Structures are given as structure tokens and as C-alpha cells.
């Protein structure tokens, strides 16, 4: 949320743990308030008595909280009745802990998640209907976004943690919908980062934003398209979450690949073919002294399917993609570390850039199926008496291999008669 509000993802890197934003850029809502907008922060919370986002008190208006949708919609209607308004509505219901509020309506965990999303969709539809009835919908810029996805144990138990694990592709691809009278209806396939959204909002409103920080995002209305987007699970100065087996991680994505780095080393995924991030492509490579990928010989027979992948890895653009992503990600992490040091953060908490010189081998043996066999459990069955070896049979040629060559041979011409 700090990355969205301040248009950069350096805001919370300046102190150990989670701290208040350092205000590299003024908050989007502070910039709108300075231009005469009535700003509000409405929160649909299952626990309205608990403090909400107290670290962002200076970035958002004072939080207004309720656990009743009808009451929230009344507040929304009141705040949109007059003058230019800017409202941030946070529906906490899809959060896994807040889902307990719906547990009596679900029989399975997937039903619980579906129900929370359906309730959130209904709330959004009701707010749009309020704007439509007031005649303000066509003149209102509406932005709906998700901050992260979930990981339901696909990369380890992590003590039950679902969405602060390392930044794998499934956690990074999130919904983004923008409705504005100046935008055409359709789907845009460009690469977008959360840090791009605040400047996009001001552009759509015709307001010149103030984004002096050099690592700020860029408006989606600007010329050109982003070629790399960055992500992280923890701030640069947060410690690894050893109790959950979670390492502080950073990622760089282009349209095909996601490169991750943590204290364990580098991981690489093709997020278009492997959106869950289960196949670490670097299991098939070593690094040479120049940081280039070198394919390794695998310890077991390879299916012909894998030959196609290996051929493209040798002859295609994988090497160039990895070098470009690695250089960009290393520069990004180095800038974050420098930003944290300038603010007296504990240097021991920062990611050592030597992590870019090694590959993360976690789970490699199990993935390749070359893990040592497990010792037998329990008693073994009695050994059968040995019998003389059966004579080796000649290997039969598959029938399809017999007729396949004949299909592609020219047929002999007949002499005389009709052809």
C-alpha cells in the first residue's frame, strides 16, 4: 500500500522491520487534498476495533471502519455527494485471517475464498451503482487492484504462512482494473507495477503529479512500455523470517521470466508456462566465472520432450533474458541497500549481493528425481529362490516405426493400365 500511495517501493526500506514511510514522494491522497479533493479512507473490517494501518496514518486520511456493509455504503454515498472526492476503500474480507467471519457459510476452504471474493465483488458493484444513480459514474476514475496473491503451501509449509513467502509468480500476478471515460474498453497486456498506479491516477484526472524520487513509477499514459517490473516480500532492512523458513527475496519480471534472489541464491521461472512457479529453470544450469548459464548433464535418461526445451535454452534468448534481468535486479537491490544505509538501517539486515553469484539448489534432487533412495521401513519379505536367467529376447521394433518410413516413400509406378 505504501508503494501504491507514494509511487515507489523504497518507502519502508529506511528502518529495521516495518516502519513509517520515509516520504520520498508525497502521498497520492495528500497531493489530491492539496488540490481541493475531499479525501476519505473507508475500511470494511471484520475487526473494526483493532487499529488499522497505523504506520500509514500520514499517507491516508483517518481510517473509518465498520463490519457492516450497509453502514459502509451509507458512508460512501455521503462522501460522494458533493465536490471532488478521492476515496480509498479497503475491503479486508479476502484476507485469510478475516475470512473467519464467513466460516459458518462455507464447507470447504475453497468455498471460503470464493465467498469472500464474491462479497467483495458485490460491495464494489454496490458502490458503482451509487455513483451511477448520482450521475457521477462517467466522471469518476475508478481503480481496483490487488496487492498480492496467495501461496497455499506449494513452496513448503512456511509455518502456515500464505502470502509473505518469497515473491514467486503466483503471488505477483494480481488483478488491476481501471475505469475512466478517457480509456477504451479492453484488455491491456503491458507489464505494470503497483508503483505506476499513483501517477496514472493523477494523469487521468489531469493533475500534474509531484514525483521527485528517482526510483518512482511511471504513468501508464506515458509513452513506451515498462520492460521489467520489480517485487519483494519483505523490506530491504527486514530480517529473514527464519521461524517460517522465509527468506527476504526480490524479483525482476519481464513478459516471460521471473528471476528471484534471496540469501539462498538465484531462482528462475517462466511465469507464462509455469504460473505457479514450481519449475526452477536454474536446476538445469551452473554459473561460469562470468555469470553465464552453463547447462549441466542430468543424472538420468531424458525424454525427447526435454530435448526441445534444452535446444531452445541453448539457441534462444534465455541467456540474454537472464543477464538483463540479473543486471537490473542487482542494481535495484543495491539501490535499496544504499537507501537503507543512508537512513542508518542495520547493514547486517540487508541482502548480501554475493547472493547473485550462486544458484538456489533447494529441492533440486527431488525435482530431478535423483534423490538417494530412502531406507526400507519395517520387515523385508523373504527372498525368493534364485532361478536361471531367462534368455534375452530380441527387442521388437514398434509397429508404427515399421509403417512410418513407408508412408513417406514414393509409390512405384505401374506399367500399363489406368493410373
C-alpha positions in Angstrom: 0.0 0.0 0.0 2.9 2.3 0.7 4.2 1.5 -2.8 0.8 2.5 -4.3 0.3 5.6 -2.2 3.9 7.0 -2.6 4.6 5.8 -6.1 7.8 3.9 -5.2 8.8 0.7 -3.3 11.6 2.3 -1.2 9.4 4.0 1.3 9.7 1.3 4.1 13.3 0.3 3.5 14.8 3.0 5.7 14.5 1.3 9.1 14.6 -2.2 10.6 11.3 -4.1 10.3 8.2 -2.3 9.2 8.4 1.5 9.8 6.6 4.5 8.6 7.1 5.7 5.0 10.1 8.0 4.7 8.1 10.1 2.2 10.4 10.0 -0.8 7.3 11.3 -2.6 4.2 12.9 -1.1 1.3 10.5 -0.8 -1.2 10.4 -3.6 -4.0 11.4 -1.2 -2.0 14.2 0.3 -1.4 15.6 -3.3 -5.2 15.3 -4.0 -6.1 17.0 -0.7 -3.8 19.9 -1.6 -5.7 20.4 -4.8 -9.1 20.6 -3.2 -10.3 17.0 -3.1 -12.3 15.7 -0.1 -10.3 12.6 0.9 -11.6 9.6 2.8 -10.4 6.1 3.8 -13.2 3.6 4.4 -12.3 0.1 5.7 -14.6 -2.9 5.7 -13.0 -4.9 8.6 -14.0 -8.0 10.4 -12.3 -6.5 13.5 -13.2 -2.7 13.4 -12.0 -2.2 17.0 -8.4 -3.0 16.1 -6.0 -0.3 14.9 -5.8 -0.2 11.1 -2.6 0.6 9.2 -1.3 2.9 11.8 2.0 3.2 10.0 0.2 4.9 7.1 -1.6 7.5 9.2 0.3 10.3 7.4 -0.3 8.8 4.0 -4.1 8.3 4.2 -7.0 10.1 5.8 -8.1 8.9 9.2 -9.4 5.4 8.9 -13.2 5.0 9.1 -14.0 1.3 10.0 -17.1 -0.9 10.1 -18.0 -4.6 9.9 -21.4 -3.8 8.3 -21.6 -3.3 4.5 -24.8 -1.3 4.6 -23.2 1.2 7.0 -20.1 1.4 4.8 -22.3 2.1 1.7 -24.1 4.9 3.5 -20.7 6.5 4.4 -19.6 6.1 0.8 -22.8 7.7 -0.5 -22.4 10.7 1.9 -18.8 11.3 0.9 -19.5 11.2 -2.9 -22.5 13.6 -2.7 -20.6 16.9 -3.1 -17.4 18.3 -4.6 -14.4 16.4 -6.0 -13.7 13.4 -3.8 -10.9 10.8 -3.5 -11.9 7.7 -1.5 -9.7 4.7 -0.7 -11.9 1.7 0.1 -10.1 -1.3 1.7 -12.2 -4.5 2.0 -10.3 -6.7 4.4 -12.6 -9.6 3.9 -10.5 -11.6 1.3 -7.6 -11.6 3.8 -7.1 -15.1 5.1 -7.5 -14.1 8.8 -10.6 -12.0 8.2 -12.2 -15.0 6.2 -13.1 -16.4 9.6 -16.1 -14.0 9.6 -17.6 -16.2 6.8 -16.6 -19.6 8.1 -20.2 -20.5 9.0 -21.2 -20.1 5.4 -18.6 -22.5 3.9 -18.0 -26.2 3.9 -14.5 -26.1 2.3 -11.6 -23.8 2.2 -12.1 -23.0 -1.5 -15.7 -22.1 -0.7 -14.5 -19.7 2.0 -12.2 -17.9 -0.5 -14.8 -17.8 -3.2 -17.3 -16.4 -0.8 -15.0 -13.6 0.4 -14.2 -12.6 -3.2 -18.0 -12.7 -4.1 -18.8 -10.5 -1.1 -16.1 -8.0 -2.2 -17.3 -8.0 -5.8 -20.9 -7.3 -4.5 -19.6 -4.4 -2.4 -17.8 -2.9 -5.5 -20.9 -3.3 -7.6 -23.0 -1.5 -5.0 -20.5 1.4 -4.8 -20.6 1.8 -8.6 -24.4 1.7 -8.6 -24.3 4.6 -6.0 -22.2 6.6 -8.4 -24.4 5.7 -11.4 -27.6 6.8 -9.6 -25.9 10.1 -8.7 -24.8 10.7 -12.3 -21.1 10.7 -11.2 -20.0 7.3 -12.6 -18.9 8.6 -16.0 -16.9 11.4 -14.5 -15.2 9.3 -11.8 -11.9 7.4 -12.2 -12.2 4.0 -10.6 -9.1 1.9 -9.9 -9.4 -1.7 -8.5 -6.2 -3.5 -7.7 -4.9 -6.4 -5.6 -1.7 -6.2 -3.7 -0.6 -9.9 -3.8 -1.8 -13.4 -4.4 -1.6 -16.4 -2.1 0.6 -19.5 -1.9 -1.3 -22.4 -0.5 1.8 -24.4 0.6 3.1 -25.0 -2.9 6.6 -24.0 -1.8 6.6 -25.5 1.6 4.6 -25.3 4.8 6.2 -22.0 5.9 4.6 -22.4 9.3 1.2 -21.9 7.6 2.1 -18.5 6.0 0.4 -18.0 2.7 1.4 -14.6 1.2 4.6 -13.3 2.6 6.7 -16.1 1.3 9.4 -15.4 -1.4 8.0 -13.4 -4.4 7.0 -16.4 -6.6 4.9 -15.7 -9.8 1.6 -16.7 -8.2 2.0 -14.0 -5.6 2.9 -11.3 -8.1 0.1 -11.6 -10.8 -2.8 -9.7 -9.3 -6.0 -8.0 -10.6 -5.9 -4.5 -12.0 -9.0 -2.8 -13.4 -9.1 0.9 -14.3 -12.4 2.6 -15.4 -12.2 6.1 -16.9 -14.2 7.9 -19.5 -11.0 8.6 -21.5 -9.9 4.9 -21.6 -11.2 2.5 -24.2 -12.8 -0.8 -23.2 -10.5 -3.7 -23.4 -7.5 -5.6 -22.0 -4.0 -4.2 -21.9 -1.2 -6.7 -21.9 1.6 -4.3 -20.8 3.7 -5.0 -17.8 2.6 -2.9 -14.8 3.9 -2.4 -11.3 2.0 -1.1 -8.2 4.3 1.9 -8.2 2.9 3.0 -11.5 -0.7 3.5 -10.3 -0.5 6.7 -8.3 1.0 8.7 -11.2 -1.5 7.1 -13.5 -4.4 8.3 -11.3 -3.2 11.9 -11.4 -2.7 11.7 -15.1 -6.2 10.5 -15.7 -7.5 13.4 -13.5 -5.5 15.9 -15.5 -3.3 16.8 -12.4 0.4 17.2 -12.7 1.9 15.0 -10.0 5.0 15.6 -7.9 7.2 12.5 -8.0 10.8 13.7 -7.4 12.2 10.4 -6.2 14.4 8.9 -9.0 13.0 5.4 -8.5 9.4 6.4 -8.8 7.0 4.6 -11.0 5.7 5.9 -14.3 2.2 6.7 -15.5 0.6 4.1 -17.8 -0.4 7.0 -20.1 3.2 7.8 -20.7 5.0 6.8 -24.0 6.7 3.4 -24.1 6.1 0.3 -22.0 7.8 -1.0 -18.9 10.1 -3.9 -19.8 10.9 -5.0 -16.3 8.9 -4.9 -13.0 10.2 -5.5 -9.5 8.7 -7.1 -6.5 9.6 -8.1 -3.0 8.2 -9.9 0.0 9.9 -8.0 2.9 11.5 -4.6 3.1 15.2 -4.3 2.4 16.0 -3.8 6.1 13.8 -6.6 7.4 15.4 -9.7 8.8 14.7 -13.1 7.3 11.7 -14.9 8.9 13.6 -18.0 10.0 10.7 -19.2 12.1 8.7 -19.6 8.9 11.6 -20.7 6.7 11.1 -17.5 4.7 14.0 -15.5 3.2 13.8 -11.9 2.2 13.5 -12.0 -1.5 13.4 -9.7 -4.5 12.2 -10.4 -8.0 12.5 -9.0 -11.5 10.0 -9.9 -14.2 9.7 -9.4 -17.9 7.0 -10.8 -20.2 8.3 -14.4 -19.9 10.6 -14.9 -17.0 10.7 -14.1 -13.3 14.2 -14.0 -11.6 14.2 -14.3 -7.8 17.1 -13.7 -5.4 17.4 -14.4 -1.7 20.1 -15.4 0.7 19.8 -18.9 -0.8 20.8 -17.6 -4.3 19.0 -17.2 -7.6 15.9 -18.9 -9.0 14.3 -18.5 -12.4 10.8 -19.3 -13.6 8.9 -19.0 -16.9 5.8 -17.5 -15.5 3.8 -17.8 -18.7 4.2 -21.6 -18.9 4.6 -22.1 -15.2 2.3 -19.5 -13.4 2.6 -21.4 -10.1 6.4 -21.0 -10.1 7.2 -24.7 -9.5 9.9 -25.3 -12.1 13.1 -23.6 -11.1 14.9 -23.5 -14.5 18.2 -23.0 -12.9 18.1 -26.6 -11.7 19.4 -27.4 -15.2 22.4 -24.9 -15.1 25.6 -23.9 -13.4 27.1 -20.5 -13.4 30.5 -19.9 -15.1 33.1 -17.4 -13.9 31.4 -14.7 -16.0 28.0 -15.3 -14.6 26.7 -17.0 -17.7 24.5 -20.1 -17.5 26.1 -23.4 -18.4 23.8 -26.4 -19.0 24.7 -29.4 -16.8 24.4 -33.1 -17.6 21.5 -34.6 -15.9 21.9 -37.8 -13.9 19.1 -39.8 -15.6 17.7 -40.5 -19.1 15.9 -37.6 -20.7 12.6 -37.8 -22.6 12.5 -36.3 -26.1 10.2 -33.6 -24.8 13.0 -32.2 -22.8 15.2 -32.1 -25.9 13.1 -29.3 -27.3 13.4 -27.3 -24.1 17.1 -27.8 -24.0 17.5 -26.8 -27.6 15.7 -23.5 -27.1 17.7 -22.8 -23.9 20.9 -23.2 -26.0 19.9 -21.4 -29.1 17.2 -19.0 -28.0 17.2 -15.8 -25.9 17.2 -17.3 -22.4 20.8 -16.3 -21.8 20.2 -12.7 -22.8 16.9 -12.5 -20.8 18.7 -13.8 -17.6 21.6 -11.4 -18.0 19.3 -8.5 -18.5 17.1 -9.4 -15.5 20.0 -10.2 -13.3 21.7 -6.9 -14.0 18.5 -4.9 -13.4 17.7 -6.8 -10.2 21.2 -6.5 -8.8 21.1 -2.7 -9.5 17.7 -2.4 -7.9 18.7 -4.3 -4.7 22.0 -2.3 -4.5 20.0 0.9 -4.7 17.7 -0.3 -1.9 20.6 -1.2 0.3 22.2 2.2 -0.3 18.9 3.9 0.5 18.6 2.0 3.8 22.2 2.7 4.8 21.7 6.4 4.2 19.0 6.2 6.9 21.1 4.3 9.4 19.5 0.9 8.9 21.3 -2.1 10.3 23.6 -3.2 7.5 23.5 -6.8 8.7 19.8 -7.0 7.8 20.5 -6.1 4.1 20.8 -8.8 1.4 24.4 -9.5 0.6 24.9 -9.0 -3.2 27.1 -12.2 -3.2 23.7 -14.0 -3.4 23.7 -13.1 -7.1 26.8 -15.3 -7.6 25.2 -18.6 -6.6 22.1 -20.7 -7.5 19.4 -21.7 -5.1 19.6 -25.6 -5.1 16.6 -26.0 -2.7 14.6 -29.1 -3.8 16.8 -29.8 -6.9 17.4 -33.5 -6.2 13.8 -34.2 -5.6 12.8 -32.3 -8.7 15.2 -34.2 -10.9 14.3 -37.5 -9.3 17.8 -38.2 -8.3 17.5 -38.1 -4.6 19.1 -41.1 -2.8 16.6 -43.9 -2.1 15.0 -44.0 1.3 15.9 -46.9 3.6 13.2 -49.6 3.8 10.7 -49.4 6.7 9.6 -52.5 8.5 10.5 -56.1 7.8 11.5 -57.2 4.3 9.7 -60.1 2.6 11.6 -63.3 2.4 13.9 -63.6 -0.6 12.7 -65.9 -3.4 15.0 -68.8 -4.5 17.1 -67.8 -7.5 16.2 -69.1 -10.9 18.3 -69.4 -14.0 18.2 -66.2 -16.1 15.7 -66.2 -18.9 17.3 -65.9 -22.4 17.3 -62.3 -23.6 14.6 -61.6 -26.1 15.3 -59.6 -29.2 13.7 -56.2 -28.9 10.8 -55.9 -31.3 10.6 -52.8 -33.4 7.3 -50.9 -32.7 4.8 -51.3 -35.4 4.5 -47.6 -36.0 8.2 -47.4 -36.8 7.7 -50.1 -39.4 4.9 -48.3 -41.4 6.0 -44.7 -40.8 9.0 -44.9 -43.3 6.8 -46.5 -45.9 4.3 -43.6 -45.7 6.8 -41.1 -46.9 8.4 -43.2 -49.7 7.2 -42.6 -53.3 4.9 -45.4 -54.6 6.3 -47.3 -57.7 4.6 -46.6 -60.9 2.5 -49.3 -62.5 3.3 -50.4 -66.1 0.3 -50.0 -68.4 -3.3 -49.8 -67.4 -5.0 -46.9 -65.8 -3.0 -44.8 -63.3 
